[in-house]
Amino acid sequence: MALTEAALKSATEKAPYPWLGEAFGELLAMRSRLPNAVLIHGAPGIGLFELGKAFAESLMCVSPNPDGTACGRCQGCRLTSAGTHPDLKFVLSEAAAAEHELPYEPAENERSSATKKLSREVRIHQVRALADFLGLSAHSGGRRAVLVYPADMVRAEAAAALLKSMEEPPADLIFILVAEDVDAVLPTIRSRSRMVRVPMPTKAEALDWFKKKRLKAGEEALAMAGGAPLAALRQGQTDRLTPKAEKTLVELLKKGQALTPDDIVRAHSADFTTPPVALLLARWTHDLLRVKAGVEPRYFTTEAAALQAVAATMTEASLWEFSAKVLGVRRAAEHPLNAKQVWEAILLAYRTACGAK
């Protein structure tokens, strides 16, 4: 049963973020007749997990509002907020659990370390642990839910176990799957799920939200984040070069085949740590591929002319080859490599890809 126009408007206003209103309304309309599984998917950095959690909260609420949203006051809402509701099971990667301050259950042989990088994968022991939860009856006699995030990081063995759990779910249970790369979700899992696609917010929506919340992010940060508002906010806190370092690197990249080895060596400083350098290179390369294909740049929107000039000097093969090298640097970015050596090697490879002799 679809929500009334008034209820949909109310739900839209109560969505975790303004641009999630339509998708939130679509989910709430399912409350009267829940599917066995729903797969929420869209780009990273737009609040997909928060949307899935808000839907789960609405199902756990004892006294939901007329529009289907959670009241936020009842015992069910309090337990859900704390991540301890007995009828809601979070199956989150270690990294996602830490980011959203929710429990993570390690494997028996899993070691913890203050310096260990948190895993982004949902692991087999977590999915196998669902068997006990699925065998229980609802604590309050209502609905139960399993929220899996990121569902696109459930690898083969764990995905097979998840599929088995989804094949004959209890009547009172729904799987809420949240994925930022829907193509990476097992096709048989996708086929068993009601798909809810969450579109990117418009630039106007994102900038208006920044303004209303008095957030220190603007059009440039939004462009660098590919239009994803939450990613734009995180950029200032994590993998972001200083404005001066970012400008220096972009100016080097704009030189293309005119870039010299001396330029590369002289420009390096301690500001150029590998993760943010690799991120900027990945985005620059992405935009080169776009303009090469006759499409507007996504990240460096103010450098369209420079991107076109550089792309014109590169063959499609050399551009893809360089893109693969950048991907390799990003994958290795967290390892203790010599940042200066990485800097010189990748920029020399860029120079070669641009056709420099």
C-alpha positions as semicolon CSV with decimal commas, in nm:
position;residue;x (nm);y (nm);z (nm)
1;M;0,000;0,000;0,000
2;A;0,144;0,333;-0,105
3;L;0,169;0,618;0,141
4;T;-0,080;0,900;0,109
5;E;0,055;1,224;-0,034
6;A;0,056;1,381;0,314
7;A;0,234;1,081;0,467
8;L;0,492;1,078;0,188
9;K;0,560;1,449;0,242
10;S;0,598;1,388;0,615
11;A;0,832;1,091;0,557
12;T;1,041;1,295;0,315
13;E;1,091;1,563;0,577
14;K;1,198;1,301;0,832
15;A;1,448;1,119;0,609
16;P;1,805;1,103;0,745
17;Y;1,907;1,352;0,472
18;P;1,681;1,564;0,248
19;W;1,784;1,390;-0,076
20;L;1,682;1,050;0,068
21;G;1,317;1,148;0,106
22;E;1,177;0,971;-0,199
23;A;1,366;0,647;-0,129
24;F;1,265;0,662;0,238
25;G;0,901;0,700;0,136
26;E;0,936;0,401;-0,098
27;L;1,071;0,189;0,188
28;L;0,804;0,300;0,435
29;A;0,534;0,210;0,184
30;M;0,654;-0,153;0,212
31;R;0,575;-0,170;0,584
32;S;0,224;-0,306;0,529
33;R;0,353;-0,594;0,316
34;L;0,723;-0,652;0,363
35;P;0,930;-0,837;0,103
36;N;1,174;-1,104;0,221
37;A;1,464;-0,876;0,132
38;V;1,528;-0,523;0,014
39;L;1,851;-0,408;-0,151
40;I;1,921;-0,037;-0,108
41;H;2,189;0,076;-0,350
42;G;2,352;0,397;-0,470
43;A;2,676;0,591;-0,465
44;P;2,902;0,607;-0,158
45;G;2,889;0,920;0,053
46;I;2,516;0,990;0,025
47;G;2,387;0,820;0,343
48;L;2,280;0,473;0,230
49;F;2,353;0,309;0,566
50;E;2,162;0,580;0,752
51;L;1,866;0,518;0,519
52;G;1,872;0,143;0,584
53;K;1,900;0,199;0,959
54;A;1,609;0,447;0,957
55;F;1,394;0,186;0,780
56;A;1,497;-0,077;1,035
57;E;1,413;0,165;1,317
58;S;1,063;0,211;1,174
59;L;1,013;-0,167;1,186
60;M;1,136;-0,198;1,545
61;C;0,928;0,095;1,672
62;V;0,641;-0,002;1,904
63;S;0,441;0,316;1,836
64;P;0,529;0,439;1,484
65;N;0,405;0,775;1,363
66;P;0,112;0,786;1,115
67;D;0,363;0,818;0,828
68;G;0,537;0,496;0,937
69;T;0,851;0,661;1,076
70;A;0,988;0,563;1,416
71;C;0,862;0,763;1,713
72;G;1,211;0,786;1,865
73;R;1,077;0,758;2,220
74;C;0,959;0,402;2,282
75;Q;1,162;0,113;2,423
76;G;1,206;-0,032;2,074
77;C;1,353;0,293;1,943
78;R;1,588;0,328;2,240
79;L;1,719;-0,027;2,195
80;T;1,763;0,023;1,820
81;S;1,952;0,347;1,871
82;A;2,191;0,169;2,108
83;G;2,236;-0,121;1,865
84;T;2,100;-0,368;2,122
85;H;1,746;-0,445;1,997
86;P;1,702;-0,826;2,018
87;D;1,495;-0,830;1,697
88;L;1,746;-0,634;1,487
89;K;2,074;-0,794;1,381
90;F;2,350;-0,575;1,238
91;V;2,591;-0,762;1,011
92;L;2,853;-0,494;0,949
93;S;3,212;-0,497;0,840
94;E;3,462;-0,407;1,109
95;A;3,518;-0,065;0,948
96;A;3,145;0,008;0,913
97;A;3,077;-0,092;1,275
98;A;3,351;0,143;1,396
99;E;3,231;0,430;1,176
100;H;2,871;0,402;1,297
101;E;2,959;0,313;1,658
102;L;2,782;-0,023;1,650
103;P;2,892;-0,362;1,784
104;Y;3,125;-0,587;1,584
105;E;3,175;-0,951;1,677
106;P;3,523;-1,072;1,577
107;A;3,599;-1,431;1,486
108;E;3,736;-1,648;1,767
109;N;4,087;-1,643;1,619
110;E;4,076;-1,277;1,514
111;R;4,343;-1,062;1,673
112;S;4,280;-0,702;1,767
113;S;4,547;-0,436;1,745
114;A;4,550;-0,060;1,776
115;T;4,750;-0,039;1,453
116;K;4,553;-0,298;1,254
117;K;4,364;-0,161;0,957
118;L;3,992;-0,223;0,999
119;S;3,847;-0,464;0,745
120;R;3,579;-0,343;0,503
121;E;3,459;-0,698;0,430
122;V;3,162;-0,877;0,582
123;R;3,312;-1,208;0,690
124;I;3,194;-1,565;0,682
125;H;3,178;-1,606;1,061
126;Q;2,933;-1,314;1,081
127;V;2,697;-1,465;0,825
128;R;2,715;-1,810;0,984
129;A;2,625;-1,655;1,319
130;L;2,289;-1,554;1,166
131;A;2,163;-1,911;1,203
132;D;2,102;-1,864;1,576
133;F;1,922;-1,533;1,520
134;L;1,702;-1,675;1,243
135;G;1,595;-1,961;1,470
136;L;1,455;-1,727;1,736
137;S;1,106;-1,583;1,753
138;A;1,046;-1,209;1,773
139;H;1,117;-1,072;2,121
140;S;0,816;-0,839;2,112
141;G;0,598;-1,049;1,883
142;G;0,654;-0,805;1,598
143;R;0,896;-0,791;1,310
144;R;1,263;-0,879;1,290
145;A;1,531;-0,748;1,057
146;V;1,887;-0,824;0,949
147;L;2,081;-0,522;0,821
148;V;2,386;-0,614;0,610
149;Y;2,638;-0,342;0,518
150;P;2,828;-0,317;0,293
151;A;2,647;-0,593;0,103
152;D;2,885;-0,543;-0,191
153;M;3,175;-0,647;0,034
154;V;3,034;-0,990;0,118
155;R;3,283;-1,222;-0,052
156;A;3,204;-1,551;-0,229
157;E;3,193;-1,795;0,065
158;A;3,006;-1,551;0,290
159;A;2,769;-1,457;0,004
160;A;2,681;-1,824;-0,051
161;A;2,602;-1,859;0,320
162;L;2,394;-1,539;0,313
163;L;2,199;-1,663;0,011
164;K;2,121;-1,987;0,195
165;S;1,983;-1,785;0,488
166;M;1,770;-1,580;0,249
167;E;1,620;-1,877;0,066
168;E;1,370;-1,971;0,338
169;P;1,352;-1,679;0,581
170;P;1,105;-1,675;0,871
171;A;0,779;-1,501;0,785
172;D;0,837;-1,218;1,032
173;L;1,189;-1,131;0,908
174;I;1,328;-0,898;0,641
175;F;1,685;-0,871;0,514
176;I;1,789;-0,509;0,459
177;L;2,094;-0,510;0,233
178;V;2,285;-0,189;0,166
179;A;2,537;-0,170;-0,120
180;E;2,744;0,102;-0,283
181;D;2,836;-0,120;-0,580
182;V;2,525;-0,318;-0,669
183;D;2,705;-0,508;-0,946
184;A;2,933;-0,662;-0,683
185;V;2,637;-0,821;-0,505
186;L;2,580;-1,187;-0,593
187;P;2,322;-1,195;-0,879
188;T;2,111;-1,458;-0,701
189;I;2,095;-1,232;-0,395
190;R;1,990;-0,939;-0,614
191;S;1,716;-1,151;-0,773
192;R;1,571;-1,231;-0,430
193;S;1,560;-0,867;-0,321
194;R;1,329;-0,572;-0,384
195;M;1,562;-0,314;-0,537
196;V;1,558;0,044;-0,408
197;R;1,789;0,271;-0,604
198;V;1,894;0,593;-0,433
199;P;1,985;0,869;-0,681
200;M;2,262;1,121;-0,626
201;P;2,142;1,450;-0,480
202;T;2,149;1,745;-0,713
203;K;2,422;2,001;-0,660
204;A;2,159;2,250;-0,544
205;E;2,025;2,004;-0,283
206;A;2,373;1,934;-0,147
207;L;2,481;2,298;-0,131
208;D;2,151;2,399;0,029
209;W;2,204;2,132;0,296
210;F;2,559;2,257;0,363
211;K;2,423;2,608;0,405
212;K;2,134;2,513;0,635
213;K;2,361;2,303;0,856
214;R;2,635;2,570;0,849
215;L;2,886;2,312;0,731
216;K;3,230;2,405;0,604
217;A;3,200;2,252;0,259
218;G;3,127;2,415;-0,072
219;E;3,102;2,363;-0,444
220;E;3,469;2,272;-0,489
221;A;3,463;2,008;-0,213
222;L;3,141;1,868;-0,355
223;A;3,293;1,840;-0,703
224;M;3,603;1,669;-0,563
225;A;3,373;1,417;-0,392
226;G;3,190;1,342;-0,715
227;G;2,873;1,514;-0,595
228;A;2,843;1,308;-0,274
229;P;2,774;1,547;0,019
230;L;2,889;1,323;0,305
231;A;3,205;1,231;0,119
232;A;3,270;1,602;0,067
233;L;3,253;1,657;0,442
234;R;3,484;1,364;0,517
235;Q;3,743;1,486;0,268
236;G;3,836;1,773;0,495
237;Q;3,901;1,528;0,778
238;T;4,083;1,240;0,606
239;D;4,240;1,182;0,266
240;R;4,280;1,543;0,159
241;L;4,593;1,733;0,067
242;T;4,640;2,086;0,194
243;P;4,505;2,342;-0,055
244;K;4,861;2,446;-0,141
245;A;4,976;2,087;-0,200
246;E;4,665;2,009;-0,403
247;K;4,723;2,312;-0,625
248;T;5,089;2,216;-0,675
249;L;5,000;1,861;-0,781
250;V;4,724;1,975;-1,017
251;E;4,962;2,224;-1,181
252;L;5,213;1,942;-1,235
253;L;4,946;1,721;-1,389
254;K;4,831;2,001;-1,620
255;K;5,180;2,009;-1,774
256;G;5,126;1,665;-1,925
257;Q;5,413;1,567;-2,154
258;A;5,593;1,894;-2,069
259;L;5,639;1,767;-1,712
260;T;6,010;1,707;-1,647
261;P;6,186;1,479;-1,397
262;D;6,330;1,792;-1,233
263;D;5,976;1,931;-1,188
264;I;5,875;1,611;-1,012
265;V;6,175;1,602;-0,777
266;R;6,164;1,973;-0,688
267;A;5,791;1,977;-0,614
268;H;5,793;1,696;-0,359
269;S;5,755;1,780;0,010
270;A;5,638;1,615;0,331
271;D;5,284;1,737;0,252
272;F;5,252;1,475;-0,022
273;T;5,161;1,162;0,174
274;T;5,068;0,867;-0,044
275;P;4,693;0,811;0,029
276;P;4,569;1,163;-0,063
277;V;4,812;1,184;-0,359
278;A;4,679;0,852;-0,487
279;L;4,321;0,970;-0,440
280;L;4,378;1,291;-0,635
281;L;4,558;1,102;-0,913
282;A;4,269;0,855;-0,935
283;R;4,020;1,140;-0,973
284;W;4,234;1,323;-1,228
285;T;4,268;1,002;-1,429
286;H;3,894;0,940;-1,404
287;D;3,829;1,285;-1,550
288;L;4,086;1,226;-1,827
289;L;3,896;0,911;-1,924
290;R;3,570;1,105;-1,923
291;V;3,692;1,391;-2,144
292;K;3,862;1,138;-2,373
293;A;3,515;0,988;-2,421
294;G;3,362;1,331;-2,485
295;V;3,199;1,362;-2,142
296;E;3,228;1,651;-1,896
297;P;3,475;1,600;-1,606
298;R;3,325;1,487;-1,277
299;Y;3,580;1,606;-1,022
300;F;3,796;1,883;-1,172
301;T;3,512;2,075;-1,331
302;T;3,710;2,401;-1,346
303;E;4,000;2,233;-1,529
304;A;3,804;2,102;-1,829
305;A;4,026;2,278;-2,085
306;A;4,348;2,152;-1,925
307;L;4,210;1,799;-1,904
308;Q;4,115;1,805;-2,271
309;A;4,462;1,928;-2,367
310;V;4,634;1,652;-2,168
311;A;4,392;1,382;-2,286
312;A;4,466;1,476;-2,646
313;T;4,832;1,375;-2,596
314;M;4,743;1,032;-2,456
315;T;4,634;0,721;-2,640
316;E;4,343;0,529;-2,495
317;A;4,577;0,237;-2,422
318;S;4,831;0,453;-2,237
319;L;4,555;0,618;-2,035
320;W;4,412;0,285;-1,922
321;E;4,760;0,156;-1,844
322;F;4,829;0,458;-1,624
323;S;4,487;0,419;-1,461
324;A;4,585;0,063;-1,362
325;K;4,910;0,191;-1,209
326;V;4,721;0,450;-1,005
327;L;4,487;0,177;-0,882
328;G;4,792;-0,022;-0,773
329;V;4,924;0,276;-0,578
330;R;4,587;0,324;-0,407
331;R;4,571;-0,040;-0,304
332;A;4,921;-0,017;-0,157
333;A;4,872;0,329;-0,008
334;E;4,831;0,205;0,350
335;H;5,156;0,007;0,342
336;P;5,477;0,167;0,476
337;L;5,619;0,256;0,135
338;N;5,862;0,542;0,076
339;A;5,630;0,829;-0,014
340;K;5,897;1,013;-0,215
341;Q;5,975;0,705;-0,425
342;V;5,605;0,644;-0,489
343;W;5,562;1,012;-0,585
344;E;5,848;1,004;-0,834
345;A;5,756;0,667;-0,985
346;I;5,389;0,744;-1,046
347;L;5,450;1,093;-1,186
348;L;5,722;0,963;-1,418
349;A;5,471;0,702;-1,534
350;Y;5,220;0,983;-1,592
351;R;5,476;1,177;-1,794
352;T;5,539;0,869;-2,010
353;A;5,166;0,808;-2,056
354;C;5,135;1,166;-2,185
355;G;5,386;1,084;-2,460
356;A;5,699;1,248;-2,316
357;K;6,025;1,116;-2,459
